[in-house]
């Protein structure tokens, strides 16, 4: 596969209490300065590494809230990418947006810029859940945004949802899923709520004001998600990802899962090539100061050894419907899973994984505990 390009837009109207991403609240002037710095960062990767990144075929605007950036600013960023990084002809452009930012005019502008996958951060259609999650839209706004986007001509329309909220019932989550399916998206991403230590939710948890949903209850909702969406014509192709047809699967995220090289620009953005991973300064200020000084804003770098690379490939591969190529793993990392056959046979007998030729896949039950299976199999 060709390389991919990720651009992190760190701005949000407000910071959600569960969010652990590198985000800030920024005014118009601060966003414009960021755009200028992001354009400058593209130049820092242009000439010296043109061969390494030439021909990347996906461009992903994530965040944060990329829909807060004006269409003319997105146009300037894309023009810089085209002239300095030499992407493939007609790359597949992804844009994340919040429902409250969706207007007919913006939808037309995004399509004119070449956006082909629009991902709407709905998170829930339940007003109580939206309030708990600190979202800035209502259920009606979410529905109207999805309906408007569905007629705007995007190749793939995706909806993001969050489940596993404290006290959430199966009926409430089923209602969210059924509402989303009825709106006819091509793709759904369904994420379990995770409470991170440094977030508002993390503070509430430490104070005893918030209690996470027990793992066994989360597992029930996980299985409900996969079964309901499969029956609705949106089978899961990754633990959190569901698509009507293979062409609606995320071309960009697939690069993360199979270790295809990708370059990340913007604060906190990660990159990967071969066995090397590096990431930018998380702080917007630190990132901006490095770029303004003409330096690549890299905070740290790591080289993955055979064991680390094998564990990542197991953890990422077992989360997908493709699974892990056992033969390729042995060649690239020197890890032959068949050497410890009793351990593998036990997982197969327990109904957690299955062998299909050279591929090892997690069953639906196994998918719910895929990370644990990967650690069990890793050297």
N, C-alpha and C positions, 0 to 999 in steps of 0.2 A: 504494500500500500504506500501511497505517497505520504509525505509528512503533513502535519496539521499545524495550524496557527491558532493560539488562544490569546484573547485580549481581555484583561481584567479591568472593568470599569467599577471603581470603588465607591460610587455615590449612591445613596438612598435618600428618599424623602424623610424617613425615620428608620432607626435601627431596630429590627424585630428582636424581641426578648430571647429568642432561641438561636439567633444568628452568631456563628463563630467565624465568619469570613472577614476579610480585611475590608471594612466598609466605613464610610464617614458620611456626615451630612454636609453637603457643599452648596454654596450659592452659585449663581450664573458665572461670576468671575472666576471662582475656584475651578469650576468645570472646564472653562475655556483654557485656563492655564494647564490643566491636566491634559487636555487634547493636544496642546502644543508640545508638551513633554512626551506624550505617547508617540506622536509623529517623529519627534527627535529620536526616540528609542529605536524606531524601525531603521533609522539610518545607522545606528551602532551595530546592526547585524547585517547590513547590506553587502558591502564589498568583500570583506574578509571571509565571510562564511556563505557566500552566494551559492556555492556548489552544494553545501550541506542542506540548505533549506529550499533550494530552487524546485519549483513544481508542486508545492504543497496545494492540496485540493480542497481543504476545508478551512474556513475562517469562523471562529466562534467568539461572539461578543457575550461575555458572561460577567457576573458581578456578585454583589451590587445590583444596580438597576440600569442596564445599558439604555433602556428606553427613556431615561432622563437626559441623555445626550441628544442634542438636536440633530435632525436628519442632515443638515448641511455640515455639521461637525463629523458625523459618521462618514459622509462623502469625502471629506478631506483626509480622514484616516485611511479609508480604502484606496484613495488615490496615492497616498504615500506608500502603502503596502505594495500596490501594483508597480510603482516605479522603482522601489528600493529592494524589494524582497523577491520579485519575479515569481508570482504564483502561477499555477496552471491556468489555462484558459477556462473562464467561467467557473471559478471555485464555488463550492457550496457554502453559502453564508448562513450562519445561525444567529438569531438575536433573541435574548431573553427580555421579556417585557412584563410590567405589572398591569393588571386590568384597568386601573384608574388612569393609565397613560395612553390608553387606546382610543384613538379617534379615527374617523374615516380618512382625514387628511394625513395622519401619521401612517396609517396602514398603506395608503397609496405611495407615500414617500419611501417607506421601507421596501416595498416591492420594486419601486423604481431604482433603488440602490442595489438590487439583486438579492435581497434576503429571500431565502427559499424555505427555511424552517423558522417558524415563529413559535417560541415557547412561552406560554402565559403562566405566571406564578399565581395561580388561583388559590392553592393550598386547601381550601375548603369552600363548600357552599352553605355551610351552617353558620348563622350569625354569631352564635355563642363561641364556636371554635375560632372564627375569624377575630373576634375580640380578644380571646385568650392568646392568640398568636401575634397580636399586635399589627394585624394587616390594615391597610388603608382603604380597602374597598368593601362594598357590600355584596351579598350574594347576587342581587340583581345586576350590579355593575359587572360582576364576573360573567354572568350569563350573556349579557349584552356584548361584552368584549369578545367572547368566544364566537358568538353568532356573527358579529361584524367581521372578525378575522376569517371565518369560514368562507365568506363570499369575496375575500380580497385577492384570491389567486395564489396563495402560498402553496408550495409543493407539499409541505408537511406542516400541519398544525398540531402542536403538542400542549398538553395541560399538565402542570405540576400539582400534586396533592401531598398532604402530610397526614399521617395517621399515627395512632399510638399515643394520643393525648391522654392525660390522667383522667380516668373515669369514662373514657369513650366506650360506648357500647358497640356491639356488632351491628345492631340495627342502624346506628348513626353513621358508621363507616360505610355500610352497605348503601345507605341513601346517598352519600357523597359519590360513591363509585357509579351508582345508577344514574345520578344526575349528570355526571361527566360523560358517561357513555351515550346518553340520550342526545347530547349536543354534537355528537359525531366527529370527535377529533381523530386524527390519524395515529396519534401517539399519546401515551400517558407515562408520566414518571411519578411513582408513588414511593415516598420516603418515610421511614419510621422516624418519629421525633426522637432526637438525641439531645440530652442535656449536657452541654459543655461547661466546664468549670468556670470560665471567665465571662460567661454570658449572664444576662439578667436572670434567666431561669436557673443558672448555676448558683447564683447568690441566694435565690429563693430556696433552692434545695438544701443548701448548707444551713439555712435558718430554720429548716423544717417546715417551710411554707408550701413546698411543692414535692410531690411524691411521684416518681416515674411509674409508668405502667409496668407491672411484673412481666418478666420475659415470657412466661407461658401464655399470658394474655396477648402479648405482642405476636407470638408465634401463631395464635389462632387467627388474628387479623391478617397476618402475612399470607397464610394459606387461603383465607377467604379472598384476598385480593387476587391471587393468581388464578384461583378457580373461577371466580366470577368474571374476570376479564377474559380468560381463555374462552369461556362459554359465550361471551359477548363478541367474539371475533377479534380480540386483542391479546393474543398469547404473549407471555413473557419471553423475552430473548436475553434478559439479564435480570438479576434479582429485583431491581427497582424499575425496569424498563419494559414497556409493552407497546406493540405496534400491530396495526391492521394487516400490513403487508411487509415483506422484507425491504422494499424500497423506502419505507418510512422509518426504518431503524436508523439510529444516529450514526452517520458516517464518521463524525468527529470523535464521539466517545469510544467508539470501537478501537480507535488508535491507542487510547489509554489502556484498554483491556488486553491488547495483544502486543504491547511494547513497540508499536510503530513510533518513530521519532516525532516529536512535537516541540514547538517553540512557544513559550509563554512570554507575553509582554504586559507591562503594567505592574503595579504593586502587588506583591505576594504570588505572582504567577510562577508556576513550575514549568520546567522543560526537561526533556529526556532524549537521549540519543545513545545507542549502543548499550553501554553499561553505566553511563554517566547521567546523573540527575543534578539539577541545580535550581535554585529558586531566588526570586528577587526579594529585596527588602519589603517587609510587610507594611511598614509605615509609609504613608503617602509622602510625607516630608522627606524621609531618608531616600526613598526611591527617586523623588524629584530632584534632590540635590545631586545625586550621582549622575542622573541623565543630563542635568544642566551643566555639569562639569565635563561632559563628554565621555563619561565612563559607563560601562555596562553596570546596571544596578543590581549585581548579583550579591546576595547575602551569604550564601554557602553552597558548597558542592559536595557530592558524595559519589564514590565509585562502588558499584554493586559487585560483590564477589559471587561465586557460584551459588553459595547457600542463600544469600539474600535475593539473588535473581530468581532462583528456583521457587522460593517461598512466595515472591510476588506473582510469579506466573501461575502458581497453584491457586493463590487467593483470588486473583483476577479471573483466571480461566474457569474455576469452579462456580463462579457467579453467573456464567453465561450459558446459553443453550448449546453453544458449540463445545464447550468443555476444554480439557487440557490435552494437547497432543503429547502423548507419553513418549513417543519416539523422538520428537523434536526436543523435548525436555532433557532426555538422556544425552543427545548430541550437544546441545548448547550449554548445559549446566553440569553434565556428568551425573545426573540424578536419574537412576533407573528405578521407577516405582515397583517394578516386578521383582526386584531383588528381595524386597521385604514383603513377599506375597501374603503371609498370614495377616499382617496389618491391613492390607488392601482387601483381602478376602473377608475379613471381619466387617469392614465397612459395607462391602457388597451384600453380605448376608444380613446385615442390619437394615438393608434397604435405603442406605444413605447415598450410595454412588452406584453407577453402572458402567460397564465396559462395553464400548462399541468400536470394535476394530482397534485402531491406534488411539482412540479418544476415550478419556475418562470424564464422565459427566456426573454432576450431582442430580439426584432425584428431586422432586418437589420438596419432600421432607428434608433432604440433605441441603437443599438450597437455603433453607431457614437457618442452618448452622454451618454454612460453607466455610467461614473463616476458621472455625474450629477444626473442620476436616482437613483444611490445608495445613494447619499447624501439626496435625497428627501425622500427615503424610510426609511433611518436609524433613530433610536430613538433619 
